[in-house]
Amino acid sequence: MNAPAAPRRPLPILSADRIGQLKPALADVIEYRKSGLSLNWIIGCPLDCGYCVRHLFDNFGMKIPRRLMSDEDAVQALVGHPYFRPHTTPVQLLNRATDPMLPAVKPHLFAVLRALDDRGLTNHVLIITRWRVTPQDCQVLNSLTHLRVTVLVTHSGIDHEAIEPVDSAIAAASLRTLYEHVDRYRTVLYWRPIVPGLNDSDAHLERARELSAFADATVFTGLFFREQIADYYQAHGLPMPYEDTARRKILPEQAEQRILDFFHTLDNTDAPWGALFRKTSCAVAYAHGEADYNGHYGIRELCDICPPEQIARCAGAWTRPDLGQVTAEARALGATGTVEIDERAIIVEGLDEPPRYFLQHGHRFQVHDRAKPHHHRRHGRAPIGWPTAENGTTTP
């Protein structure tokens, strides 16, 4: 019998002076994203994925994980945040500046999970990883009795080592391990980033389809390609995936159609694409047998690949909110101009993403910025690779 592994020493906490030198957005441990209120009290990652959002925070060179605060303080920062609502607000842990399943990070992830679970909270909690997950990790996740935990395993199949040094076989093994030991948590294949010409060959698509059998749901998405990431690609002589950068993720129309054609089967007329989704929250909700907490049902063209039982769940839970109530809430959050509610979304002006997501998760109804409209069938993605409304031509 092997001797038990020695407990790891806690990660050091950066000094106030060192934290003060960080980019303010990185030093702020809480960020509201569409998939949830994101808690990032640990920063630093050695995995070196070339397209990582850490480029946006000027800390891509920080390879050794360090804490910004104690685990206890991180929990208090989350539950005390003005946008946190017990049992309602979806939460993401360590999805911005490290991988939560790194050996040095994992104990802190589990400590925060236990602390939240001990409070009796039933919020959705999303954990995104591309690293190794063991049967012992699964045992810890299964021991949580209240939280609705979903582990999203990032798998791209990219074999260009300078773009993604991490072997995708690691994520594939973790996905299988999670699926084999699942009890209380759920597992999602997070198939991303899909880049035409890089990882969308028939072999890549077939591999993703094979892996989808080891997940409760699969969600596919494109590349987040901002200027900072493009600068990194150029400086390191990497092949540029697109001619331009974009605020939103890039997944061209033809790339999406290629995926849908590949996943479509004639032997399952009820759900011909299986449990395949365009949006993260849709996959998470399906995995837990619930309606989408982001209210995507209002954007009906998003639902055309969803299993019928999930469409029925979302239809049953989707309720158009009261305009007066929404207007009062939006005004309290700082909205300007007229608040509207149409058959697709609440439309507001003057609100950044965090207050929009706060409204969205509270009403389970899409909230859009009038200045940044969501175009039909583009599904909130960048215009690159999609026909323009003006002349029907495709943006390169």
N, C-alpha and C positions, 0 to 999 in steps of 0.2 A: 504494500500500500504506500502510495506516495505521501510524503509529508505535506501538510497544508502550506500553501504559499504564504510567505510573510506579507503582512499588510503593507500597502504602499504608504509612503509619507504623503501627507496632504500637499497639494500644489501650493507654492508660496503665493502670497498676495502682494501685488505690486504696490510700491510706496505711493503716497499721495503725489509726490513730485513726478514720478514716472507716469502716473495716470494723467497728470496735468499736461504732459507732453503729447498725449494721444490726440488723435482727431476727435473733436467733441462727440460726433456720432458714434464713435467706437467706445468712448468712455461711458456713454449713456447705456446702461445695461438692458434697457427695455425699449423695444421698437415694435410698433403695431404694423403687422403685415396682414395681407388678405387672409392667409390661412390661420392667423392667430396672433395673440400678444406674445411677442418673442423675447425670451429671457436669455441674455448672453453675458453671464458673469465670468466666463472663461474665454480667453483669447489666445491665439497662437496655434499653428497647425503645421506639421511636417510633411503633409501629403502632396503639396506642390502642384495641384491641378491648375493648369494654365489659365482656365476661364473662371477661377474662383472670385467671388464677390469681395474677397479680402483686398483685392486691388483697389477697390473704391474707398477703403479705409486707411490706405497707406501702411498696411502692416503685413503685406505678403511675405516680407523677409523675417517675420517673427515666427520661428519654427517651434519653439518650446512653449507649451501651454502654461499660462499663468492666470491666477484669479484676480479679478478686480475687487472682489469682496468675499466675505465668508459665505458658505452655503446658507447659513441661517439668515444672513442679511439679504441674500438674493431672494429667498422665499418671501421675506417681509416686503421687499421692494415690489415683488409681483402682486401679492394679495392686497397690498396697500395702494396700488396704482389706481388713479381715478378711473381708468377705463376697464379695470378688472371687475367682472361680475361673477360671483360664485355660481357654479353649475352651468353657466351660460357661455362665458368668453372662452373660445378655443385658445390653447396655449401651445407655443413651440419652445423647445429647450435646446439651446446651443446649436442653432442652425445658421449662424452667421460668420463666426470667426474661428471655429475649431470643429473637430468631429467628436460627437459625444461618446463614441465607443472606443476612443483611444484609451489604452490601458491607464494612463495617468489621469484622464478626465472622467472615466466611467464611475469611479467611486463617488465623485461629487454629483454626477447626474443622478445616481441612485439615491443619494442622500436627500436631494431636493424632491425627487419623486416620492420618497417615503414621507417626507415632511408634509407635502401637499395631500397625500393620501390619508395621513393621520388626521388631517383636518376634516375629513369626510367629504372632500370636494369631488364632484363627478364631472368636472370639465373634461372636454377632449384635450389630450396632450399628444402632440406630434413630435416624434424623435426621428431625425433624418441622419442616416449614416451610409458610408460606403466602406466601412472598416469591418473588422472581425467581430462576430457575435457568437458567443459560446452557449452551450446548453445551460451552464450556470447562470449566464445573463438572463436567459429565458425564464429560469426559475425565479429570479428576482422580479422580473416583470409580471409573472403570473401571480406573485404573492400580493400585488397591489389589489385592494378590494373595492375601491371606489372610483378612481380615475378611469376614464376611457382612453386607454393608451393605444396609439398606432405607431408602429415602427415602419418608416418608409426607407427602403433600401435603394440607394442611388446606384443605378447600373447604366452605363452608356455603351459599353463595348468598344470604346475608342482605343485603338492599339498604337496610336502615335505617342511614344513615350515622353516626348517633350511637351505634349499638350496634357496628357494624363499619365503620370508615372505609375499610378496605382493600378495593378492588374485587376481587371473587371471580374476575374475568377474569384476574388476575395468577396466581392459583393454577392456573387451568385451563390457561394457557399453559405454566406450569412443568411441569405433569403431562404435557402433550404432548411437551415438549422432552425430559424424562427418558425417556419411553417410546420416542421416536424414536432415542435414542442409547444405549439400555440394552445392557450387555454383562455385566459382573460383578455390578453392584448390582441391586436389585429396586425396583419402584415400587408403592406402595399409595395408593389414593384414600382419604383420611381424611375421611369425610363427617361433619362435626360443626361446631357442635352443632346437632342437629335440635330445633326448638322448634315445637310445634303452633301454627298461626295466624301464624307468622312466616316460616318457610321450608319449609313442607311442602305447598305448592300443587301441582297437577298439573304446572305448569311447572317448579317446583323439582325435583320427583321425576324428571321427564323429563330435565332437565339432568344430574342425577346419574347417571342410567342411561346417557346418552350419554358422559359422562366415564369411566365405568367401563370402557369399551372401550380406554382408554389407560392402564390399570393392570394389574398382575399380579393384584391382588386389591382388593376394596373392603370397608372396615369402616365401619359406621355406629354412631353413639352420640349420647347426649343432652347436656343442659346440666349443667355443674357449677355449682350455684347455692348458694353459701354466704352467710352473713350479710353479710360484707364486700362481696360483689358486689351483694347486694340493696340495701345502703346506698348504693352508688354509683349504682345504677339510680334509686333514690328521689331522691337529691340532684340528679340531672341530668334528672329528669322523664321518664325512659324508661319505656315500657310494661312493667309487671311480668309476667314470663312465668308465674309461679306464685304462689299465695297464701302458700306457705311455702318455707323453705329446707330443705336436706337434706345429710347427710354424703356420700352417694353421688350419682352422676350421675342425672339425672331423664330418663326416656324413658317416657311413659305407654304402657300396653298398646295402646290404640287407635292411637297414633302408630306403634308398631312394626308392627302388623298392616297398617296402610295402606301402609307401605313394602314389606312382604313381598307384599302383593297386587299392588302396582304392578310389582315386579320379577319376579313369577312369570310364566313363559311356558309354553305348552303345546307349543312346538316343540322343546323340549329336555327330554325326560323323564328323562334321566340326571342333569342338574344344572339344574333348572328356575329356580333363582335365580341361576345363574351363579356367579362366585367372590365371593359376598357373605357377610360374616361379622359376627357380633355382637361379637367380641373381637379386640383388636389383635394379640395373639400368634398367634391362629388365622390371621389374614390374612398375617402375616409368615412363619409356618411354611409355609403353602401356597405363597407366592410363591417360597420356596426349595426346595420339594419335600421338606419335612421334616415330622415329627410336631410337634404343638404342644408347646412347652417348658413351658407352664403346666399341662399335664395336664387340659385342659378336657373331654377325652373322658369323664371320670368323671361329668360333668354332662350326661347324654345328651340332654336336651331342647335344649341349646345347639347340638347337632350336626344338628338336623333340617333345616337349610338348607344344610349343607356339601356340596360335591361328593363323590360316592361315593369317588373315589380318595383324597381327604384323610381321610375317615372310616376307610378301610382303613389308611392310614399311621398314624393316631393309635391305632387299635385294636391294631396290631402292636407299637407301642412302649409302650403303656400297661400297666404292671406294678404290681400292688399291693405296696407295700414291706413289709419285715419290721417287725412291730410293735415288737420288742425294739430294733432298730437305731434306728427313728424315735423311740422313747421316750427312748433314751439321748441322741440328738442334741437333742431338744426340751428335755430337762432341762438339758443343758449350755448351752442358749440362755436358760434362765430360766423354762421352762414350769412351771406348777403344775397340780395336779389330775390327772385321768386322761386319758391320751392314747388316742384311739380311731382306728380305721381302718374305715370302712364302704365300701360299693360306690361312693361318690361322692368322698370326701375324707378326709384326715387331720384330726382334730378335736382342737384344743388349747385350753388356757386359759393366760392370763397372758403371752402373747406379743404384742407390737406387730406392726405390719405388716412392718418390715424382717426380723426373724428368721423370720416366717412365709414371706415370699417366698424367703428363703435356703433354707429347707427345700423349698419348692415347686419351685424351679428345680433343686435338687439331685436330687430324686426324680422330677421331671416328673409330679407328682401334686398335686392341689389340697390346700391347707392352709387350714382355716377356723377362725375363732375361735368357740368354743361360745357366747359371749355375743352374737355378731353373725351369726346364721345366714343362709345364702343360701336364699331361698325359691324353691320350685319355679316355673320359668318366668319369674321376675322377673330372672334372670341377674345377680344382684349389684347391681341398681339400687335407687334409692330407692323407697319405697312409694307415692309420689305418682302417682296415675293407675292404680293396680293394686288389684284387690279385696283386702280384708283377709281373713285366715284366719278371723276370728271370725264375721263376718256376711255375707261375700260382697259387701259394698258397696265402692265405689271411693273411695280417698282423693283428695280434690280437689287 
